[in-house]
């Protein structure tokens, strides 16, 4: 794997942790803005819920992409190992 691909892979993992942190921060903010009595605060609460849904889907996409990439790396490693053992 080229170094640029390694950097991309590690960047995706870092992005996954960043998205999870953002989601958690929004969850804390939603907890403190739960006030259905106040329309302004409730609007912020609903807006954060929408943003949190988008962040969750983006996180799901990143996790799926990293999982597929990892499967590809493992298969590639096993294939190289099989070829090196068969050539001996």
Buried (B, 14 or more C-beta within 10 A) or exposed (E): EEEEEEEEBEEBBEBBEEBBEBBEEBEEBBEEBEEEEEEEBBEBBEEBEEBBEEBBEBBEEBBEBBEEBEEEEEEEEEEEEEEEEEEE
